[in-house]
Amino acid sequence: MKISMAEVEHVARLARLELTPEEKEKFTHQLNDILEFAAKLQAIDTEGVPPTSHVLNLKNVWREDEVHDWLTQEEALANAPAAADGCFQVPRIIEE
Amino acid sequence: MEIYDLTAHELSRLLKAREISAAELTEAVLERVDEVEPAVRAYVTVTREEALAAARRVDEARARGEDLGPLAGIPMAVKDNMCTRTVRTTCSSRILENFIPPYDATVVERLAAAGTVMIGKTNLDEFAMGSSTENSAFFTTRNPWDLERVPGGSSGGSAAAVAAGEAVFSLGSDTGGSIRQPASLCSVVGLKPTYGRVSRFGLVAFASSLDQIGPLTKDVTDCALVMNVISGWDKMDSTSAPVEVPDFTQFLGREVRGLKIGLPREFFAEGIDREVKEIILTAVRVLEGLGAVVEETSLPHSDYSLPVYYILAPAEASSNLARFDGVRYGLRVDAPDLISMYGQTRSRGFGAEVRRRIIIGTYALSSGYYDAYYKKAQQVRTLIKQDFDRAFEKYDVLITPTSPTPAFKIGEKADNPIQMYLSDICTIPVNLAGIPGLSIPCGFTAEGLPVGMQLLGKPFAEGTLLQVAYAYEQSTDHHKKRPPLAGAAGGERHA
């Protein structure tokens, strides 16, 4: 096993996902299959090979920083699960 | 043939000659939707009223004598991961079930400006992660050629809609084969353009270095017509390419004599269904008969494409999908504190495959594993791309099967991620290299299931793919066949 259930729990926490006990078990199993599959890559010599993050030869795409019309505040907030006073509303973060 | 069986270029002639109005055509396609949708289930949302209004506007413009393009008045469908202003855009996910975008994707805007009529938004595997539409949070779309089988995915709704006559053409998105594989399984033409050819602005991001939007159409001419509208640089997408867009129809009808075609042997090896292989080789002989020069070649790192993809795509996805946090849009599950609100929202909102990929991606990017997985995969991606660069020094086009098998049964691979991933084995290397790939119908198995041939070209050489595909299409009649769906006039419509 490359990845333990404790590691799956840790990674799920990092990704802000809550898993049920059955999911933890199933995912641990399936993730090991996938990682085993990925282990094939270790066999290739990549010494000195540059990584490809992107296929286009584009670097630092600049544009003028100009003001233009986009969404109104109402439009930007229209899909918010909770909004108040023109702001997105979230559960209390700072303790009293 | 019924009205809904016709291609965009055929319908365009009828519209211009005023033999049919855009409103009548839209009504005919909406009737077809009513007739077959209970069996096929291609659409998440049908925009009936908006479609009829848009069609009437085209008719009015024509009555005023305005100069309209070839796609004006043509009913089409858009995969439900592209933003449509005022029309719900779900990504077939619970987390976006009620999301109404405040803007249009660039491709949607361009198609609207060309006068096309959007019939609705099509079903997909949740966030485009899958090869069958079985990962849709809502329902599974069925293959119009055999309702017990998947239409492919993730753009399965877009492919099924076109095959069933529920849209004249559609848009899909392709991250690892999501346009081409369903096109192959449903017997339509599907093109994944070169990375950067078509703006991704307004496409809900899955894996940003691989995603590309493209058309699914009934024939090659329609594919060229749609590409003419959607291609080109966009200031809203910094990864769209500042490359000139040709009139793609000019490539149709050019002969293929002397063109060099390579058959990479890795794509005809173990794992490819024997019948599929035979059908592809028969199709290649048609091109040879037209004067193309065919040789066997090799892309030695092909075997590594799948593991590279299943590191890189989830890594990019885990980052892209971090935005779904229950704050600005989408589902929120209320909880007493912020961290549990995030966790419960994302667990309730995302399906199993999406969560699986977020976890794999987060793991591959986490400290201690980054070099072993993510960086290694990016380096092997370079080797895969170099294989293609070398092959294209010698060949104009490479040909492979699009999918290793014809359409599989619903449920057959649903609980085995790796088996499901293998259905993209022929299409994934193309996204990693960023080159264009086109799937064209090239026959049927003994069971009557469609098979597609994949044509691959140099970066920005979509024109060459259209040229070869058109030459093949004009020598065969696979593109004229329509699935024998119940309710259709005349019963047996196979021939």
Interface residues (C-beta under 8 A of the other chain):
Chain A: I3 E7 V8 V11 A12 L14 A15 R16 L17 E18 L19 E23 F27 Q30 L31 D33 I34 L35 F37 A38 A39 K40 L41 Q42 I44 T46 V49 P50 P51 T52 S53 H54 V55 L56 L58 V61 R63 L71 E75 A76 A78 N79 A80 P81 A82 F88 V90 P91 R92 I93
Chain B: F99 I100 P102 Y103 Y195 G196 S209 K235 S238 T239 A241 H301 D303 Y304 L306 P307 V308 Y310 I311 S318 A322 D325 G326 V327 R328 Y329 G330 L331 R332 D334 A335 P336 D337 L338 I339 S340 M341 Y342 G343 Q344 R346 S347 F350 A352 R355 R356 I358 I359 I360 T362 Y363 S366 A372 Y373 K375 K376 A377 Q378 Q379 V380 R381 T382 L383 K385 P417 I418 L432 A433 G434 P459
